[in-house]
């Protein structure tokens, strides 16, 4: 599972293996960086190359990208949207299923609270992945949180669409359905 926290200057990437019992193991975490002074086409090409390298090295089954949301800063939301498009493009090029999740969905999945702050998300990601230190920078922690969120919230529905669920996936999907009522 590859999580991507899109950004033009720092694009967080996190790869995790998640078992049917929801336990998870860190595979890779990092940040693809581009120079804010470089032309936009170069920045987007750098992000694309970095994401392709992660996909090629770790061969994830699914890509989860943070869904772009309205912000007051138009320049920030435009850069995030452009980086998000590149992430989805790379997934499409490699034939990978892709999903998007809002920041509040991710926070709720990881911390149980949709308005959690960055530190709370980092702390829970470190606990879930049994890391000795908080994942840094925050973009990298957010990417790991996206991957975990999708594995916990999106994967059973996706698996159901593609074939029979395992007993653990079925139990988890049932619990999710009951929780939404």
C-alpha positions, -999 to +999 in steps of 0.1 A: +000+000+000+015+033-011+003+065+005+011+099-011+007+133+006+009+155-025+029+187-025+050+206-049+079+213-026+076+182-004+056+152-016+054+126+012+055+089+003+050+060+026+047+023+018+033-002+043+023-039+043-010-044+061-021-078+073-058-088+074-057-083+112-049-046+105-013-049+118+011-031+097+048-030+089+068+000+075+083-008+041+095+027+030+090+063+040+104+094+024+098+127+007+102+137-030+115+173-030+115+199-057+130+234-057+104+261-052+124+283-076+124+258-105+098+261-133+066+243-127+071+217-154+105+207-139+090+205-105+062+182-117+087+161-136+108+157-105+078+145-085+068+121-112+103+106-114+104+103-076+070+086-074+078+062-103+110+052-085+091+044-053+064+024-072+091+005-092+112-002-061+083-014-038+056-026-062+026-015-042-009-030-051-028+002-044-020+040-042-039+062-017-036+100-023-048+128-001-078+144-017-074+181-025-096+203-003-103+240-005-079+262+013-077+299+016-043+300-001-050+295-038-013+290-047-011+262-021-042+244-033-031+246-069+003+231-062-013+203-042-038+196-069-010+195-095+010+171-074-021+150-067-027+147-105+009+135-110+004+109-083-028+096-099-012+097-133+018+075-120-007+051-105-026+049-138+006+044-158+016+015-136-019+000-137-025+005-100-058+011-084-059+045-068-081+061-041-083+095-025-091+103+011-097+137+028-075+148+056-103+144+081-110+108+069-073+100+074-072+116+109-103+098+120-090+064+108-056+069+125-065+087+157-102+083+160-107+120+158-112+139+125-097+171+138-065+156+152-033+177+149-001+167+130+016+155+162-013+132+171-012+117+136+026+112+138+023+096+173-004+071+162+014+062+130+046+055+151+025+034+174+008+014+147+041+008+129+060+002+161+085+029+153+110+041+179+107+077+166+080+098+151+081+097+113+094+131+100+088+154+083+050+156+087+045+150+050+061+116+054+039+108+084+008+119+065+017+096+036+020+066+060-013+076+076-029+077+041-017+042+033-030+029+067-063+047+063-069+032+029-059-003+041-082-001+070-111+017+053-109+011+016-093-023+011-122-045+022-146-028-002-121-031-030-114-067-022-152-074-022-154-059-057-125-081-069-134-114-053-143-132-021-132-117+012-111-136+036-128-143+070-108-114+086-117-090+058-154-100+061-154-095+099-137-061+095-161-050+067-191-061+089-177-041+118-172-010+096-208-013+083-222-015+118-200+015+129-215+037+102-251+031+113 
